[in-house]
Amino acid sequence: MTASPSPFYGSSEDPFFACKELAAAKNANLYRAAMRLNAARQRFFLAAYASMRVIDDIVDDGFLEKSDAERDSLRDETFDIIDRWQDQIEAAKVMADNPWPDVGPLPAAVYEALTLTLGESDLSVDPWVKLADALRKDVAEDPLDEWDDFIAYCEGATAAPASIFVYLLSARFDDEIGYVSALTASPLYHARDMAIFCYVVHILRDLPVDVKGPDRLVTIPGEILLAADISIGEIRNAIGQQNFDALNQLGAFMLEKAWEHFETGQARSAELLAILDPEETDTLSRLFGVYIELAALMDAGYGAFLADRAEIIKDTAQKSLPDLPGATATGKTGQGHAASHDDAADPVKDSGDSGPNTQ
């Protein structure tokens, strides 16, 4: 029999405490949306998000941020870490003992939280496996030459993590059988295109932050750079000189691709909304609303958007996903934080916050 989730009081002995610490650190849009779910689904989100955040940060901060020589020396080891992480995810799904209790990379508390949620659900490990595949591309430093390369990367880096949120919107927790979803199609089917739309908007939103790092951390396909007749170095110079209008053409090409995915995503979201309760429908609409508004403002002029970027980000996040004073892992009162910088619908791959790029 599955035990009902107990109240979360913030005790360090509760496995979800560590998950919440990891998940709340970046105050992402997806995190803010998930905190509108009930306690049982919040726990699942916290465990899933934390498990992905752990490996993403290892790849971003422990590998991609390093020098060329350091990356060459760390590449095989980082591949091994990803493999061990996937082993842990697959073991948690079947509620087995932690296969790597001493070398992780999942901390013991996060592993336990995942066994109590993923292990008690009808969700497969596919989203985690797809994320692992995307991270392996990061470590291999596979180039994103064509738009199709970018989409293949997004399947694991942003759409797969977002599919977990879609699953949770449709899932219900039962004391006897755990988490069960009413979806007839896969969560990825419903999440894929809207996640890609949000991620492209996210890349454009955070470009001024991302170009401060190495070129490899800017996730814009070579095909798009070529069409816009601009290099990453030229992007960096334009932003440094606040010549934002020089990036209008780049923004237009990226947004054109984003809106194509939006159209497909809207149709698949409509199928999803048909089985959701009003509260979940509102949560999903608020999450999408952040990126739809940002995209509309960029459409009006990407350069003008960049000039007012900081204030726009603050206003759009608070308007669509305002802080909920009582939104903690159990609905107990907690202090909210203003979102000055957050993840995309991709909960994980976020070049602005942590390095790559999903998000």
C-alpha positions in Angstrom: 0.0 0.0 0.0 1.2 3.5 -0.8 1.3 5.9 2.1 -0.3 9.3 1.7 2.2 12.1 1.6 2.8 13.4 5.1 2.9 17.2 5.9 6.2 18.9 5.0 7.5 20.9 7.9 11.0 21.6 6.5 12.8 19.1 8.6 16.2 18.1 7.2 15.2 14.5 7.9 12.4 14.7 5.2 13.9 13.6 1.9 11.9 16.3 0.1 13.7 19.1 2.1 16.8 18.6 0.0 14.8 18.5 -3.1 13.0 21.8 -2.3 16.4 23.5 -1.6 17.6 22.5 -5.0 14.4 23.3 -6.8 13.7 26.6 -5.2 17.2 28.0 -5.7 16.5 29.4 -9.1 12.9 30.4 -8.6 12.1 29.2 -12.2 8.8 29.9 -13.9 8.1 26.1 -13.9 8.9 25.9 -10.2 6.5 28.8 -9.5 3.8 27.1 -11.6 4.3 23.7 -9.9 3.9 25.2 -6.5 0.3 25.8 -7.4 -0.3 22.0 -7.5 -1.5 20.1 -4.5 1.0 18.7 -1.9 1.3 15.2 -3.4 2.1 16.5 -6.9 4.4 19.2 -5.5 6.5 16.4 -4.0 6.7 14.6 -7.3 7.7 17.8 -9.0 10.4 18.6 -6.4 11.9 15.1 -6.6 11.9 15.1 -10.4 13.2 18.7 -10.7 15.9 18.2 -8.1 17.1 14.9 -9.7 17.5 16.7 -13.1 19.0 19.8 -11.6 21.8 17.7 -10.0 23.0 16.2 -13.2 22.5 19.4 -15.3 24.6 21.5 -12.9 27.3 18.8 -12.9 27.5 19.0 -16.7 27.2 22.8 -16.9 29.3 24.0 -14.0 31.6 21.0 -13.7 32.3 20.5 -17.4 31.0 23.1 -19.9 32.4 26.0 -17.9 35.9 24.6 -17.9 38.8 25.4 -20.2 39.5 23.3 -23.3 42.2 21.3 -21.6 40.1 20.7 -18.5 37.1 19.5 -20.6 39.4 17.1 -22.5 40.6 15.6 -19.2 37.1 15.5 -17.7 35.1 14.2 -20.7 35.2 10.4 -19.9 34.6 11.0 -16.2 31.6 13.1 -17.0 30.2 10.5 -19.3 30.6 8.0 -16.4 28.7 10.3 -14.1 25.8 10.6 -16.5 25.7 6.8 -16.8 25.6 6.4 -13.0 22.9 9.0 -12.8 20.8 7.1 -15.3 21.4 3.9 -13.3 20.1 5.6 -10.2 17.0 6.9 -12.0 16.1 3.5 -13.4 16.7 1.9 -9.9 14.5 4.5 -8.2 11.7 3.7 -10.7 11.6 0.1 -9.5 12.2 1.2 -5.9 15.5 -0.8 -5.7 18.4 0.0 -3.5 20.5 2.9 -4.6 23.1 1.4 -7.0 25.7 4.1 -6.3 25.2 5.2 -2.7 28.7 6.4 -2.3 29.6 8.0 -5.6 26.1 9.3 -6.7 25.7 11.7 -8.3 22.1 11.7 -6.8 22.3 12.5 -3.1 20.7 9.9 -0.8 17.8 12.2 0.0 16.9 13.0 -3.6 17.2 9.3 -4.5 14.8 8.4 -1.6 12.3 11.2 -2.7 12.4 9.8 -6.2 11.6 6.3 -5.1 8.6 7.6 -3.2 7.2 9.5 -6.2 8.5 8.1 -9.6 8.6 4.6 -8.0 4.9 5.0 -7.0 3.7 6.2 -10.4 2.7 5.1 -13.9 5.3 7.5 -15.4 8.2 5.8 -17.2 11.8 6.9 -17.0 11.8 8.1 -20.6 12.1 11.8 -19.7 15.2 11.2 -17.6 16.7 9.0 -20.3 16.1 11.6 -23.0 17.7 14.2 -20.7 20.7 12.0 -20.2 21.0 11.7 -24.0 20.9 15.5 -24.4 23.6 15.9 -21.7 25.8 13.4 -23.5 25.5 15.6 -26.6 26.7 18.5 -24.4 29.7 16.6 -23.1 30.5 15.3 -26.6 30.2 19.0 -27.7 28.2 17.9 -30.7 27.6 20.9 -33.0 24.1 22.3 -33.6 24.6 23.2 -37.2 21.1 22.7 -38.5 17.7 23.6 -37.0 16.9 19.8 -37.0 20.0 19.3 -34.8 18.6 21.9 -32.4 15.2 20.2 -32.3 16.8 16.8 -31.7 18.6 18.3 -28.7 15.5 20.0 -27.4 13.7 16.6 -27.3 15.8 15.7 -24.4 16.9 19.0 -23.0 13.6 20.8 -22.7 10.7 18.8 -24.0 11.4 15.7 -21.9 11.6 17.6 -18.5 8.5 19.6 -19.4 6.6 16.4 -20.1 6.9 15.6 -16.4 5.1 18.8 -15.5 2.4 17.8 -18.1 2.1 14.4 -16.5 1.7 15.9 -13.0 -1.1 18.3 -14.2 -3.1 15.2 -15.3 -2.0 12.9 -12.5 -3.9 12.0 -9.3 -2.5 10.5 -6.2 -4.3 7.5 -4.6 -3.3 5.9 -1.3 -3.5 2.4 -2.8 -1.9 2.8 -6.2 0.1 6.0 -6.1 0.2 8.5 -9.0 -1.9 7.7 -12.0 -2.4 9.9 -15.1 -5.5 10.1 -17.2 -3.5 11.0 -20.4 -4.2 8.8 -23.4 -1.2 10.1 -25.4 2.3 10.4 -24.0 3.1 13.4 -21.8 5.9 14.2 -24.4 3.3 14.5 -27.1 1.5 17.3 -25.3 4.6 19.0 -24.0 7.0 18.9 -26.9 6.1 21.9 -29.1 5.1 24.3 -26.5 8.3 23.5 -24.6 10.3 24.2 -27.7 8.4 27.5 -28.2 9.1 28.5 -24.7 12.8 27.5 -24.9 13.4 29.6 -28.0 11.9 32.6 -26.3 14.0 31.8 -23.3 17.2 31.8 -25.4 16.3 35.2 -26.9 15.4 36.5 -23.5 18.7 35.5 -21.8 21.0 36.1 -24.8 22.7 39.1 -23.1 23.6 36.9 -20.1 24.6 33.8 -22.2 27.1 35.6 -24.5 29.2 36.6 -21.5 30.4 33.0 -21.4 32.1 30.8 -24.0 30.5 30.6 -27.5 29.6 26.9 -26.8 27.1 28.0 -24.2 25.0 30.0 -26.7 22.4 27.5 -28.1 21.6 29.1 -31.5 21.9 26.7 -34.5 24.6 27.7 -37.1 21.9 27.7 -39.7 20.1 30.6 -38.0 23.3 32.5 -37.5 24.1 32.1 -41.1 20.7 33.3 -42.2 20.9 36.3 -40.0 24.4 37.0 -41.3 25.8 37.3 -37.8 28.4 35.5 -35.6 28.3 34.9 -31.8 31.2 37.3 -31.6 29.2 40.0 -33.4 26.3 39.3 -31.1 28.6 39.8 -28.1 29.9 43.1 -29.5 26.4 44.4 -30.3 25.2 43.7 -26.8 28.3 45.1 -25.2 27.9 48.3 -27.2 24.1 48.3 -26.6 23.5 48.3 -30.3 20.5 46.1 -29.8 18.9 46.8 -33.1 21.7 45.0 -34.8 20.1 41.8 -33.5 16.6 42.4 -34.9 17.1 40.1 -37.8 18.4 37.3 -35.6 15.4 37.7 -33.3 13.0 37.6 -36.3 14.4 34.3 -37.6 14.3 32.7 -34.2 10.8 33.9 -33.5 9.5 32.7 -36.8 10.6 29.2 -35.8 9.2 29.5 -32.3 5.7 30.5 -33.6 5.7 27.4 -35.9 6.0 25.2 -32.8 3.5 27.3 -30.9 0.8 26.5 -33.5 1.4 22.8 -33.1 1.7 23.1 -29.4 -1.5 25.0 -29.0 -3.4 22.2 -30.8 -1.9 19.6 -28.5 -2.4 21.7 -25.4 -6.1 21.9 -26.3 -6.3 18.1 -26.2 -4.7 18.2 -22.8 -6.9 21.0 -21.4 -10.0 18.8 -22.2 -9.1 16.5 -19.3 -7.8 19.0 -16.8 -9.7 20.7 -14.0 -10.1 24.5 -14.1 -7.3 25.0 -11.5 -4.8 23.0 -13.6 -5.9 24.7 -16.7 -5.3 28.1 -15.1 -1.8 27.0 -14.0 -0.9 25.8 -17.5 -2.3 29.0 -19.1 -0.3 31.2 -16.6 2.9 29.3 -17.4 2.4 29.7 -21.2 1.3 33.3 -20.7 4.7 34.4 -19.5 6.4 33.2 -22.8 3.6 34.3 -25.1 3.8 37.8 -23.8 7.6 37.8 -24.0 7.4 36.6 -27.6 4.9 39.2 -28.6 7.1 41.9 -27.1 10.1 40.6 -29.0 8.0 40.4 -32.2 7.4 44.2 -31.9 11.2 44.7 -32.0 13.8 42.4 -30.5 16.2 45.3 -30.1 13.7 47.3 -28.2 12.9 44.3 -26.0 16.6 43.9 -25.1 16.8 47.6 -24.2 14.1 47.2 -21.6 14.8 43.5 -20.8 15.3 43.6 -17.0 12.0 45.4 -16.3 10.1 43.3 -18.8 11.2 40.0 -17.3 10.2 41.1 -13.8 6.8 42.4 -14.9 5.8 39.4 -17.0 6.8 36.8 -14.4 5.0 38.5 -11.6 1.9 39.2 -13.7 1.3 35.7 -14.9 2.9 33.7 -12.0 2.8 36.0 -9.0 4.4 34.7 -5.8 2.0 32.7 -3.7 2.7 33.4 0.0 1.5 29.9 1.0 3.1 28.0 -1.8 5.5 25.5 -0.2 5.8 21.8 -0.5 2.7 21.4 1.6 0.9 24.7 1.3 2.4 26.0 4.6 3.3 29.7 4.6 6.6 30.5 3.0 8.4 33.6 1.8 8.3 34.2 -1.9 11.0 35.6 -4.1 10.8 38.0 -7.0 11.8 36.4 -10.3 14.5 38.4 -11.9 15.9 35.5 -13.8 14.3 32.1 -14.3 14.2 28.9 -16.3 12.1 28.3 -19.4 9.4 25.7 -19.6 12.4 23.6 -19.8 13.0 23.1 -16.1 16.6 22.1 -16.5 18.5 23.5 -19.4 19.0 27.1 -18.7 22.1 28.8 -20.2 21.3 32.0 -18.4 21.3 30.5 -14.9 23.8 27.6 -15.2 25.6 27.5 -18.4 24.6 25.4 -21.4 22.6 25.5 -24.0 17.9 22.8 -22.2 16.7 24.4 -20.3 
